[in-house]
Amino acid sequence: MNTSRRNVVITGAESGIGAACAKIFGEAGDHVAILYHSDAQAAEASAEAVRQAGGTAMTVQCSVDDDRSVDAAFAEVEKACGPVSVLVNSAGINMSGIPVRDMPTPVWTRMLATDLTGAFLTSRRFLKGWAADRPGAIIHISSIHAEAVRAGGADYCAAKGGLTNLVRTLAIEEAPNNVRVNAVEPGMILTPMNERALEDAAYRKSLEVNIPMKRAGKPEEVAYLARWLASEEAAYVTGACIVMDGGLSLLQGVGA
Ligand SMILES: NC(=O)c1ccc[n+]([C@@H]2O[C@H](COP(=O)([O-])OP(=O)(O)OC[C@H]3O[C@@H](n4cnc5c(N)ncnc54)[C@H](O)[C@@H]3O)[C@@H](O)[C@H]2O)c1
């Protein structure tokens, strides 16, 4: 593992998978910019976890669905510590649970703006500021719902499905420039996005029974894969969308 210090930007880093990524990149001694949406206190806790792990950290507010906010956040990071080498985009919102026939347009557009346009805006801004004298890596936190659809999840499945082809297109565009672009597709991970499963053990177990490994994943497990994808050990990996779900998506055709 390449442990030389890099400047790493992580969106949605005040919670869940993003916060775990911050800590795990901190363990590698990196400088981590915690981009947060609205909870400055949680962002500071993430930054402190990075410092405790051996890295350095700063916090910056950023709404990934807003072009100017993304630009301002990256500019602040670059001014403080120089060019960014790694982007982990973990910002996202959960599916609405509303069937398409009833889905209000703002629900659809908010999802696309956050989970798909946010990935586009952060990737584009990363590439604008990237210094060509070093390898670059972009890792998007996607979902198994990029591949396996669920009724009531058209907003989320469409956004994450679109993200797959954003990753693949970016990968071939940026391969000659030494920037690798990949995604992780987690299944059920115990984060605030799965609030009920976090707080209600019986409910959690009723879901975990459907997972071949019989347990939900931990945010740190996603973070270790993200860190590997950003490392020199993954130097030949680009355009990959790697499923991490305890085997859940392998059961797509089972049951009828
Ligand atoms: N938890 C799971 O089971 C699971 C499974 C598959 C994929 N994912 C994906 O992982 C990513 C992280 O989710 P999580 O589980 O850590 O959930 P989480 O709710 O703990 O974290 C999501 C983060 O995104 C931030 N965010 C939301 N809207 C934003 C915006 N407009 N601009 C900037 N930040 C914004 C939130 O503030 C929060 O910090 C998401 O993209 C999600 O789709 C999660």
The ligand as an SDF file (V2000), in Angstrom:
LIG
                    3D

 44 48  0  0  0  0  0  0  0  0999 V2000
  -26.0760    2.3860    3.7490 N   0  0  0  0  0  0  0  0  0  0  0  0
  -26.3430    1.5520    2.7600 C   0  0  0  0  0  0  0  0  0  0  0  0
  -26.9330    0.4680    2.9750 O   0  0  0  0  0  0  0  0  0  0  0  0
  -25.9090    1.8910    1.3610 C   0  0  0  0  0  0  0  0  0  0  0  0
  -26.0090    0.8730    0.4090 C   0  0  0  0  0  0  0  0  0  0  0  0
  -25.6260    1.1340   -0.8900 C   0  0  0  0  0  0  0  0  0  0  0  0
  -25.1550    2.3850   -1.2330 C   0  0  0  0  0  0  0  0  0  0  0  0
  -25.0700    3.3610   -0.3060 N   0  0  0  0  0  0  0  0  0  0  0  0
  -24.5640    4.6640   -0.7410 C   0  0  0  0  0  0  0  0  0  0  0  0
  -23.5260    5.0580    0.0830 O   0  0  0  0  0  0  0  0  0  0  0  0
  -23.4290    6.4900    0.0980 C   0  0  0  0  0  0  0  0  0  0  0  0
  -23.3040    6.9410    1.5450 C   0  0  0  0  0  0  0  0  0  0  0  0
  -24.4870    6.6020    2.2350 O   0  0  0  0  0  0  0  0  0  0  0  0
  -24.4960    6.2580    3.7890 P   0  0  0  0  0  0  0  0  0  0  0  0
  -25.0620    4.9120    3.9310 O   0  0  0  0  0  0  0  0  0  0  0  0
  -23.1820    6.5760    4.3750 O   0  0  0  0  0  0  0  0  0  0  0  0
  -25.6440    7.2660    4.2690 O   0  0  0  0  0  0  0  0  0  0  0  0
  -25.5780    8.5270    5.2340 P   0  0  0  0  0  0  0  0  0  0  0  0
  -26.9490    9.0680    5.2200 O   0  0  0  0  0  0  0  0  0  0  0  0
  -24.9560    8.1380    6.5240 O   0  0  0  0  0  0  0  0  0  0  0  0
  -24.5780    9.5150    4.4840 O   0  0  0  0  0  0  0  0  0  0  0  0
  -24.9570   10.2320    3.3510 C   0  0  0  0  0  0  0  0  0  0  0  0
  -24.2460   11.5580    3.3830 C   0  0  0  0  0  0  0  0  0  0  0  0
  -24.5680   12.2910    2.1980 O   0  0  0  0  0  0  0  0  0  0  0  0
  -24.7550   13.6550    2.6070 C   0  0  0  0  0  0  0  0  0  0  0  0
  -25.5810   14.3590    1.6210 N   0  0  0  0  0  0  0  0  0  0  0  0
  -26.8920   14.1730    1.3180 C   0  0  0  0  0  0  0  0  0  0  0  0
  -27.2780   15.0590    0.4000 N   0  0  0  0  0  0  0  0  0  0  0  0
  -26.1980   15.8150    0.0970 C   0  0  0  0  0  0  0  0  0  0  0  0
  -25.9610   16.9000   -0.7740 C   0  0  0  0  0  0  0  0  0  0  0  0
  -26.9330   17.4100   -1.5640 N   0  0  0  0  0  0  0  0  0  0  0  0
  -24.7200   17.4390   -0.8160 N   0  0  0  0  0  0  0  0  0  0  0  0
  -23.7390   16.9360   -0.0490 C   0  0  0  0  0  0  0  0  0  0  0  0
  -23.8810   15.9170    0.8070 N   0  0  0  0  0  0  0  0  0  0  0  0
  -25.1140   15.3610    0.8700 C   0  0  0  0  0  0  0  0  0  0  0  0
  -25.4290   13.5750    3.9610 C   0  0  0  0  0  0  0  0  0  0  0  0
  -25.2900   14.7870    4.6500 O   0  0  0  0  0  0  0  0  0  0  0  0
  -24.6550   12.4210    4.5820 C   0  0  0  0  0  0  0  0  0  0  0  0
  -23.4910   12.8730    5.2060 O   0  0  0  0  0  0  0  0  0  0  0  0
  -24.6740    6.9930   -0.6140 C   0  0  0  0  0  0  0  0  0  0  0  0
  -24.3320    7.4080   -1.9190 O   0  0  0  0  0  0  0  0  0  0  0  0
  -25.5840    5.7800   -0.6630 C   0  0  0  0  0  0  0  0  0  0  0  0
  -26.4360    5.7950   -1.7790 O   0  0  0  0  0  0  0  0  0  0  0  0
  -25.4400    3.1440    1.0000 C   0  0  0  0  0  0  0  0  0  0  0  0
  1  2  1  0
  2  3  2  0
  2  4  1  0
  4  5  1  0
  4 44  2  0
  5  6  2  0
  6  7  1  0
  7  8  2  0
  8  9  1  0
  8 44  1  0
  9 10  1  0
  9 42  1  0
 10 11  1  0
 11 12  1  0
 11 40  1  0
 12 13  1  0
 13 14  1  0
 14 15  2  0
 14 16  1  0
 14 17  1  0
 17 18  1  0
 18 19  2  0
 18 20  1  0
 18 21  1  0
 21 22  1  0
 22 23  1  0
 23 24  1  0
 23 38  1  0
 24 25  1  0
 25 26  1  0
 25 36  1  0
 26 27  1  0
 26 35  1  0
 27 28  2  0
 28 29  1  0
 29 30  1  0
 29 35  2  0
 30 31  1  0
 30 32  2  0
 32 33  1  0
 33 34  2  0
 34 35  1  0
 36 37  1  0
 36 38  1  0
 38 39  1  0
 40 41  1  0
 40 42  1  0
 42 43  1  0
M  CHG  2   8   1  16  -1
M  END
$$$$
